[in-house]
Amino acid sequence: MENIPYELIARYLAGECSDDEKQQVLEWGKQHPGLMDEFVSLWKQIPANEFIPDVELALQKVNSRLNTVKKGGSKKRYLFIGIAAAAVAAIFILINIVMTPSGDMPEDLGDGLLLTLSTDIKETKECLLPDGSKVWLNQSSEIRYPEVFTGDTREIYLQGEAFFDIAADADKPFIIHASNTQTRVVGTSFGIRANKESEEVIVTVSTGIVNLLAEGKSEHIQLRHGEQGICNTGEKKLEKNTNPDLNYLAWKTMVLVFKQSSLAEVAKVLEDVYYVPVSVDDSVAGLHLTSTFDQLSLNEIVQIIEITLGVRAENSSKGIFFK
Protein backbone atom coordinates (compact mmCIF):
# COMPACT_ATOMS: atom_id res chain seq x y z
CA MET A 1 0.00 0.00 0.00
CA GLU A 2 2.09 2.90 -1.31
CA ASN A 3 -0.49 5.67 -1.27
CA ILE A 4 -2.73 6.62 1.62
CA PRO A 5 -4.87 9.78 2.05
CA TYR A 6 -2.89 12.06 4.34
CA GLU A 7 -6.01 13.21 6.16
CA LEU A 8 -6.69 9.55 7.01
CA ILE A 9 -3.41 9.39 8.96
CA ALA A 10 -4.33 12.56 10.83
CA ARG A 11 -7.86 11.30 11.59
CA TYR A 12 -6.38 8.02 12.82
CA LEU A 13 -4.16 9.91 15.25
CA ALA A 14 -7.19 11.94 16.36
CA GLY A 15 -9.20 8.77 16.96
CA GLU A 16 -11.73 9.69 14.27
CA CYS A 17 -11.39 6.58 12.03
CA SER A 18 -13.74 3.68 11.48
CA ASP A 19 -12.46 0.14 12.08
CA ASP A 20 -11.78 -0.36 8.35
CA GLU A 21 -9.90 2.93 8.15
CA LYS A 22 -7.84 2.04 11.22
CA GLN A 23 -6.84 -1.20 9.53
CA GLN A 24 -5.72 0.71 6.43
CA VAL A 25 -3.51 2.98 8.50
CA LEU A 26 -2.09 0.10 10.54
CA GLU A 27 -1.18 -1.80 7.37
CA TRP A 28 0.46 1.31 5.92
CA GLY A 29 2.30 1.85 9.20
CA LYS A 30 3.75 -1.67 9.05
CA GLN A 31 5.14 -0.91 5.59
CA HIS A 32 6.53 2.48 6.65
CA PRO A 33 7.28 2.22 10.40
CA GLY A 34 9.72 5.13 10.38
CA LEU A 35 7.14 7.56 9.04
CA MET A 36 4.41 6.29 11.31
CA ASP A 37 6.61 6.65 14.37
CA GLU A 38 7.35 10.24 13.43
CA PHE A 39 3.69 11.10 12.92
CA VAL A 40 2.81 9.64 16.32
CA SER A 41 5.67 11.55 17.91
CA LEU A 42 4.55 14.81 16.31
CA TRP A 43 0.96 14.29 17.43
CA LYS A 44 1.98 13.74 21.05
CA GLN A 45 3.91 17.02 21.04
CA ILE A 46 1.01 19.15 19.82
CA PRO A 47 -0.85 21.06 22.55
CA ALA A 48 -4.51 21.83 21.90
CA ASN A 49 -4.59 25.52 22.82
CA GLU A 50 -2.86 28.54 21.31
CA PHE A 51 -0.58 26.44 19.14
CA ILE A 52 1.36 27.88 16.20
CA PRO A 53 3.01 24.98 14.40
CA ASP A 54 6.56 25.09 13.10
CA VAL A 55 5.80 23.13 9.95
CA GLU A 56 9.32 23.52 8.53
CA LEU A 57 10.89 22.01 11.66
CA ALA A 58 8.37 19.18 11.65
CA LEU A 59 9.11 18.38 8.01
CA GLN A 60 12.84 18.47 8.70
CA LYS A 61 12.33 15.86 11.39
CA VAL A 62 10.29 13.69 9.04
CA ASN A 63 12.87 14.14 6.27
CA SER A 64 15.63 13.11 8.66
CA ARG A 65 13.74 9.93 9.46
CA LEU A 66 13.25 9.30 5.74
CA ASN A 67 17.00 9.26 5.24
CA THR A 68 17.14 6.08 7.31
CA VAL A 69 14.78 4.30 4.89
CA LYS A 70 16.45 2.04 2.39
CA LYS A 71 16.85 3.71 -0.95
CA GLY A 72 14.30 2.52 -3.45
CA GLY A 73 14.76 5.16 -6.08
CA SER A 74 14.25 8.92 -6.01
CA LYS A 75 10.68 8.65 -7.26
CA LYS A 76 9.70 6.49 -4.29
CA ARG A 77 11.45 8.81 -1.84
CA TYR A 78 9.76 11.91 -3.25
CA LEU A 79 6.45 10.12 -2.88
CA PHE A 80 7.22 9.54 0.81
CA ILE A 81 8.20 13.18 1.25
CA GLY A 82 4.93 14.33 -0.33
CA ILE A 83 2.93 12.05 1.91
CA ALA A 84 4.88 13.20 4.95
CA ALA A 85 4.41 16.89 4.19
CA ALA A 86 0.68 16.48 3.57
CA ALA A 87 0.14 14.36 6.67
CA VAL A 88 2.02 16.73 8.92
CA ALA A 89 0.03 19.66 7.56
CA ALA A 90 -3.20 17.75 8.09
CA ILE A 91 -2.25 16.97 11.68
CA PHE A 92 -1.70 20.64 12.44
CA ILE A 93 -5.01 21.57 10.81
CA LEU A 94 -7.04 18.84 12.47
CA ILE A 95 -5.68 19.57 15.94
CA ASN A 96 -7.94 22.62 16.00
CA ILE A 97 -10.90 20.76 14.51
CA VAL A 98 -11.06 17.62 16.61
CA MET A 99 -9.60 18.80 19.90
CA THR A 100 -10.75 22.31 20.68
CA PRO A 101 -14.33 23.14 19.55
CA SER A 102 -16.27 20.79 21.83
CA GLY A 103 -14.00 21.05 24.84
CA ASP A 104 -14.23 17.27 25.16
CA MET A 105 -10.78 16.25 23.96
CA PRO A 106 -7.70 16.26 26.17
CA GLU A 107 -5.08 18.96 25.97
CA ASP A 108 -2.31 16.45 26.61
CA LEU A 109 -2.38 12.88 25.36
CA GLY A 110 0.38 11.95 27.80
CA ASP A 111 2.30 8.77 27.06
CA GLY A 112 -0.07 7.34 24.48
CA LEU A 113 -3.09 7.78 22.25
CA LEU A 114 -6.61 7.41 23.58
CA LEU A 115 -8.52 4.24 22.85
CA THR A 116 -11.98 4.67 21.34
CA LEU A 117 -15.12 2.60 21.84
CA SER A 118 -18.24 3.56 19.90
CA THR A 119 -21.68 2.17 19.12
CA ASP A 120 -23.86 2.33 16.02
CA ILE A 121 -27.60 2.93 15.84
CA LYS A 122 -29.54 0.20 17.67
CA GLU A 123 -26.35 -1.06 19.33
CA THR A 124 -25.14 -1.06 22.95
CA LYS A 125 -21.77 -2.16 24.33
CA GLU A 126 -20.11 -2.87 27.66
CA CYS A 127 -16.52 -1.85 28.38
CA LEU A 128 -14.09 -2.57 31.23
CA LEU A 129 -11.73 0.37 31.83
CA PRO A 130 -8.08 -0.01 32.93
CA ASP A 131 -8.94 0.68 36.60
CA GLY A 132 -11.73 -1.90 36.73
CA SER A 133 -14.56 0.60 36.22
CA LYS A 134 -17.39 -0.53 33.93
CA VAL A 135 -19.13 1.47 31.21
CA TRP A 136 -22.28 0.61 29.29
CA LEU A 137 -22.66 2.63 26.07
CA ASN A 138 -26.07 3.36 24.60
CA GLN A 139 -26.59 3.56 20.85
CA SER A 140 -24.73 6.17 18.75
CA SER A 141 -22.32 6.95 21.58
CA GLU A 142 -18.56 7.03 22.08
CA ILE A 143 -15.99 7.08 24.87
CA ARG A 144 -12.25 7.73 24.71
CA TYR A 145 -9.89 6.59 27.42
CA PRO A 146 -6.17 5.86 27.94
CA GLU A 147 -4.67 2.38 28.06
CA VAL A 148 -3.48 3.17 31.58
CA PHE A 149 -4.60 5.92 33.95
CA THR A 150 -1.56 7.96 35.01
CA GLY A 151 -1.21 11.00 37.24
CA ASP A 152 -3.55 12.06 40.02
CA THR A 153 -6.85 11.59 38.15
CA ARG A 154 -8.67 9.11 35.92
CA GLU A 155 -10.11 11.02 32.97
CA ILE A 156 -12.20 9.89 30.00
CA TYR A 157 -14.32 11.58 27.31
CA LEU A 158 -17.94 10.84 26.43
CA GLN A 159 -20.18 11.74 23.54
CA GLY A 160 -23.71 10.35 23.68
CA GLU A 161 -25.16 8.33 26.55
CA ALA A 162 -23.59 5.88 28.98
CA PHE A 163 -23.96 4.33 32.40
CA PHE A 164 -20.89 4.14 34.65
CA ASP A 165 -20.01 1.90 37.59
CA ILE A 166 -16.79 3.47 38.87
CA ALA A 167 -14.19 1.52 40.85
CA ALA A 168 -13.45 3.33 44.12
CA ASP A 169 -10.06 5.03 44.43
CA ALA A 170 -9.99 7.95 46.86
CA ASP A 171 -6.51 8.97 45.70
CA LYS A 172 -7.53 9.18 42.03
CA PRO A 173 -10.84 10.93 41.35
CA PHE A 174 -12.64 9.86 38.16
CA ILE A 175 -13.53 12.68 35.75
CA ILE A 176 -15.81 12.37 32.73
CA HIS A 177 -15.67 15.17 30.14
CA ALA A 178 -18.88 15.47 28.10
CA SER A 179 -20.11 18.44 26.03
CA ASN A 180 -18.21 21.07 28.01
CA THR A 181 -19.10 19.56 31.40
CA GLN A 182 -17.22 17.56 33.99
CA THR A 183 -18.66 14.82 36.19
CA ARG A 184 -16.34 14.07 39.12
CA VAL A 185 -16.61 10.97 41.30
CA VAL A 186 -14.55 8.62 43.44
CA GLY A 187 -16.59 5.41 43.40
CA THR A 188 -20.25 5.39 42.41
CA SER A 189 -22.72 4.51 39.63
CA PHE A 190 -24.64 6.93 37.47
CA GLY A 191 -25.86 7.68 33.96
CA ILE A 192 -24.85 10.56 31.68
CA ARG A 193 -26.69 11.76 28.59
CA ALA A 194 -24.70 14.17 26.43
CA ASN A 195 -26.14 13.93 22.94
CA LYS A 196 -24.81 16.14 20.14
CA GLU A 197 -28.22 17.54 19.23
CA SER A 198 -29.04 18.60 22.79
CA GLU A 199 -27.88 21.68 24.69
CA GLU A 200 -28.26 19.82 27.97
CA VAL A 201 -26.07 17.28 29.73
CA ILE A 202 -28.05 15.16 32.18
CA VAL A 203 -26.44 13.17 35.01
CA THR A 204 -28.59 10.78 37.05
CA VAL A 205 -27.15 9.08 40.13
CA SER A 206 -27.88 5.50 41.13
CA THR A 207 -25.41 5.11 44.00
CA GLY A 208 -22.87 7.28 45.77
CA ILE A 209 -22.18 10.99 45.33
CA VAL A 210 -21.41 12.85 42.09
CA ASN A 211 -20.29 16.43 41.44
CA LEU A 212 -21.40 18.06 38.17
CA LEU A 213 -19.84 21.26 36.85
CA ALA A 214 -19.41 23.15 33.60
CA GLU A 215 -15.91 23.12 32.06
CA GLY A 216 -13.97 26.17 33.17
CA LYS A 217 -16.26 26.84 36.15
CA SER A 218 -15.61 26.12 39.83
CA GLU A 219 -19.29 26.16 40.80
CA HIS A 220 -20.79 22.68 40.99
CA ILE A 221 -23.84 20.80 42.25
CA GLN A 222 -23.60 17.67 44.37
CA LEU A 223 -25.89 14.79 43.45
CA ARG A 224 -26.89 11.77 45.53
CA HIS A 225 -28.89 8.61 44.92
CA GLY A 226 -32.07 9.33 42.98
CA GLU A 227 -31.06 12.88 42.07
CA GLN A 228 -30.42 14.31 38.64
CA GLY A 229 -28.22 17.19 37.56
CA ILE A 230 -28.85 19.18 34.39
CA CYS A 231 -26.30 21.50 32.79
CA ASN A 232 -27.25 23.92 30.03
CA THR A 233 -23.99 23.82 28.07
CA GLY A 234 -24.63 27.13 26.32
CA GLU A 235 -25.36 29.18 29.43
CA LYS A 236 -23.29 26.89 31.70
CA LYS A 237 -26.25 26.87 34.08
CA LEU A 238 -26.70 24.03 36.59
CA GLU A 239 -29.98 22.68 37.95
CA LYS A 240 -30.94 19.81 40.25
CA ASN A 241 -33.95 17.58 39.70
CA THR A 242 -35.01 15.41 42.65
CA ASN A 243 -37.71 13.59 40.66
CA PRO A 244 -35.94 12.22 37.56
CA ASP A 245 -37.43 10.06 34.85
CA LEU A 246 -37.92 6.54 36.20
CA ASN A 247 -36.85 5.09 32.86
CA TYR A 248 -33.56 6.93 32.38
CA LEU A 249 -31.72 3.59 32.51
CA ALA A 250 -34.31 1.41 30.77
CA TRP A 251 -32.11 1.10 27.65
CA LYS A 252 -29.62 -0.86 29.81
CA THR A 253 -31.81 -2.70 32.34
CA MET A 254 -34.81 -3.35 30.05
CA VAL A 255 -37.01 -2.58 33.07
CA LEU A 256 -39.74 -0.03 32.23
CA VAL A 257 -41.72 1.64 35.00
CA PHE A 258 -44.84 3.73 34.37
CA LYS A 259 -46.85 5.54 37.05
CA GLN A 260 -49.91 7.27 35.67
CA SER A 261 -47.96 7.93 32.47
CA SER A 262 -49.86 9.08 29.41
CA LEU A 263 -49.85 6.72 26.43
CA ALA A 264 -47.96 9.38 24.51
CA GLU A 265 -45.18 9.28 27.17
CA VAL A 266 -45.21 5.47 27.14
CA ALA A 267 -44.80 5.45 23.36
CA LYS A 268 -41.73 7.70 23.58
CA VAL A 269 -40.06 5.38 26.12
CA LEU A 270 -40.82 2.29 24.03
CA GLU A 271 -39.35 3.97 20.97
CA ASP A 272 -36.16 4.94 22.81
CA VAL A 273 -35.64 1.52 24.41
CA TYR A 274 -36.60 -0.79 21.54
CA TYR A 275 -35.47 1.41 18.62
CA VAL A 276 -38.84 1.08 16.86
CA PRO A 277 -41.00 4.07 15.84
CA VAL A 278 -44.08 4.22 18.10
CA SER A 279 -46.86 6.76 17.57
CA VAL A 280 -50.24 7.41 19.18
CA ASP A 281 -53.55 8.70 17.81
CA ASP A 282 -54.72 11.89 19.53
CA SER A 283 -57.92 10.16 20.64
CA VAL A 284 -55.99 7.81 22.98
CA ALA A 285 -52.84 9.82 23.70
CA GLY A 286 -54.20 11.01 27.07
CA LEU A 287 -54.95 7.55 28.47
CA HIS A 288 -52.80 6.74 31.53
CA LEU A 289 -50.86 3.58 32.32
CA THR A 290 -49.47 2.31 35.63
CA SER A 291 -47.37 -0.80 35.18
CA THR A 292 -43.85 -2.28 35.36
CA PHE A 293 -42.41 -4.31 32.49
CA ASP A 294 -39.37 -6.36 33.46
CA GLN A 295 -37.33 -7.85 30.61
CA LEU A 296 -40.34 -8.23 28.30
CA SER A 297 -40.27 -8.13 24.52
CA LEU A 298 -41.85 -5.19 22.72
CA ASN A 299 -44.64 -7.41 21.39
CA GLU A 300 -45.47 -8.60 24.91
CA ILE A 301 -45.63 -5.03 26.21
CA VAL A 302 -47.84 -3.92 23.31
CA GLN A 303 -50.28 -6.74 23.98
CA ILE A 304 -50.51 -5.84 27.68
CA ILE A 305 -51.13 -2.16 26.81
CA GLU A 306 -53.90 -3.16 24.39
CA ILE A 307 -55.67 -5.21 27.07
CA THR A 308 -55.09 -2.75 29.91
CA LEU A 309 -56.13 0.43 28.09
CA GLY A 310 -58.58 -1.05 25.60
CA VAL A 311 -56.67 0.25 22.58
CA ARG A 312 -55.50 -1.35 19.34
CA ALA A 313 -51.95 -1.42 17.99
CA GLU A 314 -51.20 -1.56 14.29
CA ASN A 315 -47.84 -2.93 13.19
CA SER A 316 -46.37 -1.86 9.86
CA SER A 317 -43.04 -1.11 8.21
CA LYS A 318 -43.36 2.40 9.68
CA GLY A 319 -43.55 1.08 13.25
CA ILE A 320 -46.33 0.72 15.82
CA PHE A 321 -49.43 2.92 15.93
CA PHE A 322 -51.81 2.93 18.91
CA LYS A 323 -55.39 3.95 18.23
C-alpha positions as CSV (number, residue, x, y, z in Angstrom):
1,M,0.0,0.0,0.0
2,E,2.1,2.9,-1.3
3,N,-0.5,5.7,-1.3
4,I,-2.7,6.6,1.6
5,P,-4.9,9.8,2.0
6,Y,-2.9,12.1,4.3
7,E,-6.0,13.2,6.2
8,L,-6.7,9.6,7.0
9,I,-3.4,9.4,9.0
10,A,-4.3,12.6,10.8
11,R,-7.9,11.3,11.6
12,Y,-6.4,8.0,12.8
13,L,-4.2,9.9,15.2
14,A,-7.2,11.9,16.4
15,G,-9.2,8.8,17.0
16,E,-11.7,9.7,14.3
17,C,-11.4,6.6,12.0
18,S,-13.7,3.7,11.5
19,D,-12.5,0.1,12.1
20,D,-11.8,-0.4,8.3
21,E,-9.9,2.9,8.1
22,K,-7.8,2.0,11.2
23,Q,-6.8,-1.2,9.5
24,Q,-5.7,0.7,6.4
25,V,-3.5,3.0,8.5
26,L,-2.1,0.1,10.5
27,E,-1.2,-1.8,7.4
28,W,0.5,1.3,5.9
29,G,2.3,1.8,9.2
30,K,3.7,-1.7,9.0
31,Q,5.1,-0.9,5.6
32,H,6.5,2.5,6.6
33,P,7.3,2.2,10.4
34,G,9.7,5.1,10.4
35,L,7.1,7.6,9.0
36,M,4.4,6.3,11.3
37,D,6.6,6.6,14.4
38,E,7.4,10.2,13.4
39,F,3.7,11.1,12.9
40,V,2.8,9.6,16.3
41,S,5.7,11.5,17.9
42,L,4.5,14.8,16.3
43,W,1.0,14.3,17.4
44,K,2.0,13.7,21.0
45,Q,3.9,17.0,21.0
46,I,1.0,19.2,19.8
47,P,-0.8,21.1,22.6
48,A,-4.5,21.8,21.9
49,N,-4.6,25.5,22.8
50,E,-2.9,28.5,21.3
51,F,-0.6,26.4,19.1
52,I,1.4,27.9,16.2
53,P,3.0,25.0,14.4
54,D,6.6,25.1,13.1
55,V,5.8,23.1,9.9
56,E,9.3,23.5,8.5
57,L,10.9,22.0,11.7
58,A,8.4,19.2,11.6
59,L,9.1,18.4,8.0
60,Q,12.8,18.5,8.7
61,K,12.3,15.9,11.4
62,V,10.3,13.7,9.0
63,N,12.9,14.1,6.3
64,S,15.6,13.1,8.7
65,R,13.7,9.9,9.5
66,L,13.2,9.3,5.7
67,N,17.0,9.3,5.2
68,T,17.1,6.1,7.3
69,V,14.8,4.3,4.9
70,K,16.5,2.0,2.4
71,K,16.8,3.7,-0.9
72,G,14.3,2.5,-3.5
73,G,14.8,5.2,-6.1
74,S,14.2,8.9,-6.0
75,K,10.7,8.6,-7.3
76,K,9.7,6.5,-4.3
77,R,11.5,8.8,-1.8
78,Y,9.8,11.9,-3.3
79,L,6.4,10.1,-2.9
80,F,7.2,9.5,0.8
81,I,8.2,13.2,1.3
82,G,4.9,14.3,-0.3
83,I,2.9,12.1,1.9
84,A,4.9,13.2,5.0
85,A,4.4,16.9,4.2
86,A,0.7,16.5,3.6
87,A,0.1,14.4,6.7
88,V,2.0,16.7,8.9
89,A,0.0,19.7,7.6
90,A,-3.2,17.7,8.1
91,I,-2.3,17.0,11.7
92,F,-1.7,20.6,12.4
93,I,-5.0,21.6,10.8
94,L,-7.0,18.8,12.5
95,I,-5.7,19.6,15.9
96,N,-7.9,22.6,16.0
97,I,-10.9,20.8,14.5
98,V,-11.1,17.6,16.6
99,M,-9.6,18.8,19.9
100,T,-10.8,22.3,20.7
101,P,-14.3,23.1,19.6
102,S,-16.3,20.8,21.8
103,G,-14.0,21.1,24.8
104,D,-14.2,17.3,25.2
105,M,-10.8,16.2,24.0
106,P,-7.7,16.3,26.2
107,E,-5.1,19.0,26.0
108,D,-2.3,16.5,26.6
109,L,-2.4,12.9,25.4
110,G,0.4,12.0,27.8
111,D,2.3,8.8,27.1
112,G,-0.1,7.3,24.5
113,L,-3.1,7.8,22.2
114,L,-6.6,7.4,23.6
115,L,-8.5,4.2,22.9
116,T,-12.0,4.7,21.3
117,L,-15.1,2.6,21.8
118,S,-18.2,3.6,19.9
119,T,-21.7,2.2,19.1
120,D,-23.9,2.3,16.0
121,I,-27.6,2.9,15.8
122,K,-29.5,0.2,17.7
123,E,-26.4,-1.1,19.3
124,T,-25.1,-1.1,22.9
125,K,-21.8,-2.2,24.3
126,E,-20.1,-2.9,27.7
127,C,-16.5,-1.8,28.4
128,L,-14.1,-2.6,31.2
129,L,-11.7,0.4,31.8
130,P,-8.1,0.0,32.9
131,D,-8.9,0.7,36.6
132,G,-11.7,-1.9,36.7
133,S,-14.6,0.6,36.2
134,K,-17.4,-0.5,33.9
135,V,-19.1,1.5,31.2
136,W,-22.3,0.6,29.3
137,L,-22.7,2.6,26.1
138,N,-26.1,3.4,24.6
139,Q,-26.6,3.6,20.8
140,S,-24.7,6.2,18.7
141,S,-22.3,7.0,21.6
142,E,-18.6,7.0,22.1
143,I,-16.0,7.1,24.9
144,R,-12.3,7.7,24.7
145,Y,-9.9,6.6,27.4
146,P,-6.2,5.9,27.9
147,E,-4.7,2.4,28.1
148,V,-3.5,3.2,31.6
149,F,-4.6,5.9,34.0
150,T,-1.6,8.0,35.0
151,G,-1.2,11.0,37.2
152,D,-3.5,12.1,40.0
153,T,-6.8,11.6,38.1
154,R,-8.7,9.1,35.9
155,E,-10.1,11.0,33.0
156,I,-12.2,9.9,30.0
157,Y,-14.3,11.6,27.3
158,L,-17.9,10.8,26.4
159,Q,-20.2,11.7,23.5
160,G,-23.7,10.4,23.7
161,E,-25.2,8.3,26.6
162,A,-23.6,5.9,29.0
163,F,-24.0,4.3,32.4
164,F,-20.9,4.1,34.7
165,D,-20.0,1.9,37.6
166,I,-16.8,3.5,38.9
167,A,-14.2,1.5,40.8
168,A,-13.4,3.3,44.1
169,D,-10.1,5.0,44.4
170,A,-10.0,8.0,46.9
171,D,-6.5,9.0,45.7
172,K,-7.5,9.2,42.0
173,P,-10.8,10.9,41.3
174,F,-12.6,9.9,38.2
175,I,-13.5,12.7,35.7
176,I,-15.8,12.4,32.7
177,H,-15.7,15.2,30.1
178,A,-18.9,15.5,28.1
179,S,-20.1,18.4,26.0
180,N,-18.2,21.1,28.0
181,T,-19.1,19.6,31.4
182,Q,-17.2,17.6,34.0
183,T,-18.7,14.8,36.2
184,R,-16.3,14.1,39.1
185,V,-16.6,11.0,41.3
186,V,-14.6,8.6,43.4
187,G,-16.6,5.4,43.4
188,T,-20.3,5.4,42.4
189,S,-22.7,4.5,39.6
190,F,-24.6,6.9,37.5
191,G,-25.9,7.7,34.0
192,I,-24.8,10.6,31.7
193,R,-26.7,11.8,28.6
194,A,-24.7,14.2,26.4
195,N,-26.1,13.9,22.9
196,K,-24.8,16.1,20.1
197,E,-28.2,17.5,19.2
198,S,-29.0,18.6,22.8
199,E,-27.9,21.7,24.7
200,E,-28.3,19.8,28.0
201,V,-26.1,17.3,29.7
202,I,-28.0,15.2,32.2
203,V,-26.4,13.2,35.0
204,T,-28.6,10.8,37.1
205,V,-27.1,9.1,40.1
206,S,-27.9,5.5,41.1
207,T,-25.4,5.1,44.0
208,G,-22.9,7.3,45.8
209,I,-22.2,11.0,45.3
210,V,-21.4,12.9,42.1
211,N,-20.3,16.4,41.4
212,L,-21.4,18.1,38.2
213,L,-19.8,21.3,36.9
214,A,-19.4,23.1,33.6
215,E,-15.9,23.1,32.1
216,G,-14.0,26.2,33.2
217,K,-16.3,26.8,36.2
218,S,-15.6,26.1,39.8
219,E,-19.3,26.2,40.8
220,H,-20.8,22.7,41.0
221,I,-23.8,20.8,42.2
222,Q,-23.6,17.7,44.4
223,L,-25.9,14.8,43.5
224,R,-26.9,11.8,45.5
225,H,-28.9,8.6,44.9
226,G,-32.1,9.3,43.0
227,E,-31.1,12.9,42.1
228,Q,-30.4,14.3,38.6
229,G,-28.2,17.2,37.6
230,I,-28.8,19.2,34.4
231,C,-26.3,21.5,32.8
232,N,-27.3,23.9,30.0
233,T,-24.0,23.8,28.1
234,G,-24.6,27.1,26.3
235,E,-25.4,29.2,29.4
236,K,-23.3,26.9,31.7
237,K,-26.2,26.9,34.1
238,L,-26.7,24.0,36.6
239,E,-30.0,22.7,38.0
240,K,-30.9,19.8,40.3
241,N,-34.0,17.6,39.7
242,T,-35.0,15.4,42.6
243,N,-37.7,13.6,40.7
244,P,-35.9,12.2,37.6
245,D,-37.4,10.1,34.8
246,L,-37.9,6.5,36.2
247,N,-36.9,5.1,32.9
248,Y,-33.6,6.9,32.4
249,L,-31.7,3.6,32.5
250,A,-34.3,1.4,30.8
251,W,-32.1,1.1,27.6
252,K,-29.6,-0.9,29.8
253,T,-31.8,-2.7,32.3
254,M,-34.8,-3.3,30.1
255,V,-37.0,-2.6,33.1
256,L,-39.7,0.0,32.2
257,V,-41.7,1.6,35.0
258,F,-44.8,3.7,34.4
259,K,-46.8,5.5,37.0
260,Q,-49.9,7.3,35.7
261,S,-48.0,7.9,32.5
262,S,-49.9,9.1,29.4
263,L,-49.9,6.7,26.4
264,A,-48.0,9.4,24.5
265,E,-45.2,9.3,27.2
266,V,-45.2,5.5,27.1
267,A,-44.8,5.5,23.4
268,K,-41.7,7.7,23.6
269,V,-40.1,5.4,26.1
270,L,-40.8,2.3,24.0
271,E,-39.3,4.0,21.0
272,D,-36.2,4.9,22.8
273,V,-35.6,1.5,24.4
274,Y,-36.6,-0.8,21.5
275,Y,-35.5,1.4,18.6
276,V,-38.8,1.1,16.9
277,P,-41.0,4.1,15.8
278,V,-44.1,4.2,18.1
279,S,-46.9,6.8,17.6
280,V,-50.2,7.4,19.2
281,D,-53.6,8.7,17.8
282,D,-54.7,11.9,19.5
283,S,-57.9,10.2,20.6
284,V,-56.0,7.8,23.0
285,A,-52.8,9.8,23.7
286,G,-54.2,11.0,27.1
287,L,-54.9,7.6,28.5
288,H,-52.8,6.7,31.5
289,L,-50.9,3.6,32.3
290,T,-49.5,2.3,35.6
291,S,-47.4,-0.8,35.2
292,T,-43.9,-2.3,35.4
293,F,-42.4,-4.3,32.5
294,D,-39.4,-6.4,33.5
295,Q,-37.3,-7.8,30.6
296,L,-40.3,-8.2,28.3
297,S,-40.3,-8.1,24.5
298,L,-41.8,-5.2,22.7
299,N,-44.6,-7.4,21.4
300,E,-45.5,-8.6,24.9
301,I,-45.6,-5.0,26.2
302,V,-47.8,-3.9,23.3
303,Q,-50.3,-6.7,24.0
304,I,-50.5,-5.8,27.7
305,I,-51.1,-2.2,26.8
306,E,-53.9,-3.2,24.4
307,I,-55.7,-5.2,27.1
308,T,-55.1,-2.7,29.9
309,L,-56.1,0.4,28.1
310,G,-58.6,-1.1,25.6
311,V,-56.7,0.2,22.6
312,R,-55.5,-1.3,19.3
313,A,-52.0,-1.4,18.0
314,E,-51.2,-1.6,14.3
315,N,-47.8,-2.9,13.2
316,S,-46.4,-1.9,9.9
317,S,-43.0,-1.1,8.2
318,K,-43.4,2.4,9.7
319,G,-43.6,1.1,13.3
320,I,-46.3,0.7,15.8
321,F,-49.4,2.9,15.9
322,F,-51.8,2.9,18.9
323,K,-55.4,4.0,18.2
